[in-house]
Amino acid sequence: MDYDFVVVGAGPVGGLLARRLSEGGSSVLIIEEHAQIGRPFQCAGLVNPEAMELIGLHDTVLTSIWGARIHGPSGEVVSIGSPDTIRTWSVCRKLFDEAIVESALESGAELWLSSSPKSAEQDGDGVSITISTPTGDVDLRCSMLCGADGSHSWVRRNFKMGRPKEMMIGFQIEVTGYVGENGKLDMYTGSDIAPGFFAWAIPSGDTTRIGAWSKAELLGGRSPEQLLNALMHEPQWSHRFSACREVGRFCGPVPSGLVKHPLKGRVMLFGDAAGLCKPTTGGGIGPGFMHVETTVPNLLKMVRGEIPQSKFESIVTENHKPIRKEQLRARALRDAFLTQMNDQELDEVFSVWSKPEVTELINEVGEIENPIPLGMQMLREVPEFRSLAKRAIKAVLWG
Ligand SMILES: Cc1cc2nc3c(=O)[nH]c(=O)nc-3n(C[C@H](O)[C@H](O)[C@H](O)COP(=O)(O)OP(=O)(O)OC[C@H]3O[C@@H](n4cnc5c(N)ncnc54)[C@H](O)[C@@H]3O)c2cc1C
């Protein structure tokens, strides 16, 4: 073998994976199709405290976010959070990605930039790959090929490993001049702005990231850019956007729903390539990191020959069960509370959320990254949501 592991993709998940594998004593090659790390990126830059704790990159934080203003379609606002509890971090993705990949290199991994796989085939105990590099094609062999190559993963397609259950579209611009509140992000809902989903304005240091996500089939022929225009010109809050000056724009898919075969013999998928983004927030960094952390110890054992491949496969299958279940529940809750609602129903939900006792419940139990406990408690305890429960309960409890 030339390497124990070849990791395709030097995004945050590929970077952490390569670092952990190198720290475990394996030889690792990362190949990245771009000439630099962290560009281009499609991300609002939110990293949850759990993921940040793991990676310790607080110096990449642009703004600490402790609260949110959530807007109903007709303008009802629910304001949550308190400055003494940081809920999430808004980071510079370029610095964040660079620092993770750098830490992988410090642990011993090798990185080839401007390089991508041309072909790959696996046999019993390894994978043979041809890699296109700036100095010509290189053939090599590794024990395990890891696809951390994002939402359109070449590895996933080449080895026919399935498709993420949902592929949302995210569109975002970075602006100066947005009138927000310090430490708070804004979320906007409504069928003209983000049908079935939500739009956001996230403080990121001197700028604000304004974006929306939805599904192609819900757009009714509109482009995501048109949705963002609708948000910025909506009379209820257009004053917040009137001084905005665009300094960047990003568009990308948000793959959610673990693919059918994330592991096929000596090939495994990670991060967006595997379909790990959360159905409720679109966040992919946190779940991608957690998946790496739970998988790597056994992956190392398998490659060292300490456990047979069949044992590794059954461990992975077991580890993936709760991920699938969690995604299913979160999607069911999102559908019940957001995606399947029309604007009138959403307004009714907001009028309940804005009641002091319900806002208090949201503040107590609510977590941006894990809304399931809150959703379940609301279905149980808020009388107005009982009819919603019928819609959600089957999938949430037994799905
Ligand atoms: C608009 C938008 C906003 C988002 N906001 C957030 C957010 O706030 N928080 C959050 O957690 N998530 C967010 N996400 C999702 C988040 O961006 C991804 O989940 C995260 O980047 C996944 O990391 P990754 O390493 O798996 O993949 P990526 O970051 O996509 O990295 C994949 C890497 O592989 C490389 N690559 C791809 N193909 C090849 C190839 N064939 N050969 C070699 N290299 C290749 C790419 O160049 C890239 O460097 C957002 C997504 C969108 C679209």
The ligand as an ORCA input file, in Angstrom:
! r2SCAN-3c Opt
* xyz 0 1
  C     -25.932     28.407      1.859
  C     -25.433     27.372      2.825
  C     -25.279     27.703      4.170
  C     -24.800     26.754      5.073
  N     -24.639     27.133      6.374
  C     -24.139     26.247      7.273
  C     -23.899     26.628      8.623
  O     -24.112     27.774      9.009
  N     -23.405     25.698      9.488
  C     -23.127     24.414      9.096
  O     -22.697     23.594      9.932
  N     -23.351     24.025      7.825
  C     -23.826     24.906      6.896
  N     -24.007     24.536      5.590
  C     -23.583     23.188      5.214
  C     -22.047     23.120      5.255
  O     -21.512     24.064      4.359
  C     -21.560     21.727      4.901
  O     -22.305     20.791      5.641
  C     -20.075     21.549      5.250
  O     -19.278     22.398      4.483
  C     -19.713     20.094      4.973
  O     -18.344     19.893      5.077
  P     -17.660     18.744      4.205
  O     -16.214     18.782      4.584
  O     -18.405     17.487      4.291
  O     -17.842     19.229      2.685
  P     -17.346     20.531      1.953
  O     -17.195     21.659      2.886
  O     -18.214     20.693      0.763
  O     -15.873     20.149      1.469
  C     -15.678     19.219      0.429
  C     -14.286     19.455     -0.124
  O     -14.057     18.460     -1.138
  C     -13.510     19.092     -2.283
  N     -13.864     18.252     -3.421
  C     -15.092     18.069     -3.964
  N     -15.037     17.197     -4.991
  C     -13.736     16.826     -5.094
  C     -13.033     15.945     -5.968
  N     -13.677     15.247     -6.928
  N     -11.695     15.800     -5.801
  C     -11.031     16.488     -4.820
  N     -11.637     17.332     -3.963
  C     -12.982     17.486     -4.099
  C     -14.141     20.460     -2.317
  O     -13.377     21.370     -3.076
  C     -14.142     20.821     -0.821
  O     -12.941     21.411     -0.427
  C     -24.476     25.435      4.653
  C     -24.656     25.102      3.300
  C     -25.130     26.054      2.392
  C     -25.296     25.668      0.968
*
